Amino acid sequence: MSAPMHPSAPPSALHRPLKAELGAPTAAALEKHLHLVTVGDLLRHYPRRYVTRAELTPLAGLSPGEDATVVAEVATVKSRRLRDGRKHLVQAVVTDGVAELDLAFFAASPWQAEFRTRQLAPGTRALFVGKVGVYNQRLQLAQPEVEEVPEGLSDEELAARANAVIPVYPATEKVSSFKISKAVATVLGTLADDEVPDPVPLSVRERLGLVSLAEAFRKLHAPASASDHQQARRRLRFEEAFVLQVELARRRAALADLPASAYPPRPGGVAEAFDAALPFTLTQGQAAVGERIREDLSSTHPMNRLLQGEVGSGKTLVALRAMLQVVDAGAQAALLAPTEVLAVQHHRSLTAALGDLARAGELGAPEHATRVTLLTGSMGTAARRAALLAITTGEAGIVVGTHALIQDGVDFFDLGLAVIDEQHRFGVEQRDALRAKSGLPPHVLVMTATPIPRTVAMTVFGDLEVSTLRELPAGRSPISTHVVHESKSHWLDRAWSKVRQEVLEGRQAFVVAPRIGDDDGTAGSGSDGAAWAMLAVRGSDLVPTPPLGDGERRPPLAAVDVVDELRTHAAMAGLRVELLHGRMAPEAKDAVMSAFAAGQVQVLVATTVVEVGVDVPNATVMVVMDADRFGVSQLHQLRGRIGRGGHPGTCLLVTGAEPGPALERLEAVAATTDGFELARADLEARQEGDVLGASQSGYKSSLRLLRVTHDEVLITSARTEATAVVQLDPSLELHPVLRAELAAMDAERQAYLGRG
């Protein structure tokens, strides 16, 4: 008995080369200037907007300044070279039999002038669309759109053509929107509906009232009305969301089928002892998310969960409780951090939180104690050898590290849980390498301190279960944020006075600069960068800053220059001011952070190396220099480093930005401490490609019409439909067109979607 035959995707006209449809010259131009190679490429080169022509107007009824559409016959045409010797001016006179109108076209080359002259040969009847002007006391259309009128066109057909909705395409100097429109019309004219296989199943389209893909292309590129292209765009947006959600649903299903070790809670273990010793009560959110994770870890299928939360909402505590549950079962947990500063901070804070419970192997340690081991790339040979031994033998129940954890030669005794902090900073390969350190797939908990709007979570992190912490633990103090313009010297004086006041009252301060500047060639002692830093921090000594020419901005302030200036500033007299940045030697970084955490350093000047994870409860004030050079979410993360103790925090955003979008971003940060609200505002201000990781992966987002900030209802619907399709047909054998669409995903996009 033969095996059942599964349907295959029918041949698609969308794969045909444009050369066969349009001829070699046009196809070559589209490929060279717009990278359009196939029929599908061209039809998915979507219009960026639409224009509607004005009603046909008799030439005698035209008025200066109005947009006009006229039908007329060319009476005369002439061309002459302009004085610059390169450009040409083509002038024509047209008539409708009652009045005349002048036309003027500028041509960049002789062949363009020749083309326009041939196009406007006397006797040619055409539609002319443009704005009416006056030249030499005669009405004129300059550079009007020209569309030749075929012979025998009726008045009704002519009026319909004049009132058509015209698509305007993303174009180049060499390939105009008009040329693209003609190419699209040619392709559509030869396209049969059955030659356009549809990745959205018919049942889904009928249920949601969506047109077919072939009809969507026609309505989008040749709409009879505005409702046509709106209907087409809705269908195409849904398709983008649906295909993504199907891929994510398949990944969720595949992960759910994998085996994993179960780690149910063990009474009387280190996790129970830790909870009993907590000096505070968990928030409702921490308790609820902790219970979900407890259930996940008790399952024989791997957990794949994203934990997001407000700055200071206690994500690390939730992760630590999960790690202790795994340790109680005799396995290990690893915490992967993106920077050495953050890894060291995590190691220090986890060890402090556990207290005696982190002293396994030491005299007098509790019976259920474990060990927290640190592994970074810069560790000395002896320390690294000791850490590797503890990891391999299982003596280290919790391992904290940087990328060093995923290198060859790091062998875990039994890795049961991988916690990945600030997951967006790691590539898929790095996360997979950590997974590969275990026999069975480990449970995975990824954390982000950057709040993610729900639509982004569904679109980008759709293969992960998402948990959210919104509630801040008791004891977190309010933070007030103010924008300080560097041109107002008295405001800067007050900023540095505020820093001194806080320090004299026993607290500490951060000063953040956008770059290091010690060896990048644009800052350092004696450089222009140092001069700019001097102007920015001296406050009352500020003098008008000279322009850099044609709107060019000065270089961003450098931390090495700011620290030098602050050390000589009157407001810092008697205070210890230190520098921290990512290129310092590990021992130096650790020494500075330890001194700051111990209160021995009053003012820490740093780069964004302190953006996440740094926990110094005594720090109450932060001054961010050149704040407009940072993103909204980044500023929110930086601000979260203060007010973590019993005293309120003050964040001062120093900027030289003029009124405009940059200043508006800062004012938005100052107006709210709601990270989710700021994340949505930040998302709406950026390109979708950034949202989907283009800036991190180099991948140009394939989302052309879908907007994750505005299409929540559509994305939710697509997720529901995709999940249902995958549940009934996991391998998509019954949906060959959809299967082929997913198979055609380029490797980079597949990898990016595999962030789980």
Secondary structure, DSSP 4 states (H G I P E B T S, - for coil): -PPPPPP-PPP-GGGSBHHHHH-HHHHHHHHHHH---BHHHHHTS--SEEEEPPPB--GGG--TT-EEEEEEEEEEEEEEE-TTSS-EEEEEEEE-SS-EEEEEEEESSHHHHHHHHHHT-TT-EEEEEEEEEEETTEEEEES-EEEEPPTT--HHHHHHHHTPEEEE----SSS-HHHHHHHHHHHHHT--GGGS--SS-HHHHHHHTPPPHHHHHHHHHS-SSHHHHHHHHHHHHHHHHHHHHHHHHHHHHHHHHS--------TTSHHHHHHHH-SSPPPHHHHHHHHHHHHHHTSSS--EEEEEE-TTS-HHHHHHHHHHHHHHTT-EEEEE-SSHHHHHHHHHHHHHHHGGGGBTTSTT--TT--BEEEE-TT--HHHHHHHHHHHHHT--SEEEESGGGGSTT---S-EEEEEEETGGGS-HHHHHHHHTTSSSPPEEEEEESS---HHHHHHHSTTSEEEEE-PPPTTPPPEEEEEEETT-HHHHHHHHHHHHHHHHTT-EEEEE-SB--SSSSS-STTSHHHHHHHHHHSGGG--PPPP-STTPPPPPPBHHHHHHHHHTSGGGTT--EEEE-TTS-HHHHHHHHHHHHTTS-SEEEE-GGGSSS---TTEEEEEETTGGGS-HHHHHHHHTTSS-SSS-EEEEEEE-PPTTHHHHHHHHHHH---HHHHHHHHHHHS-HHHHTTHHHH-PPP--SS--TTT-HHHHHHHHHHHHHHHHH-TT-TT-HHHHHHHHTS-HHHHHHHTT-
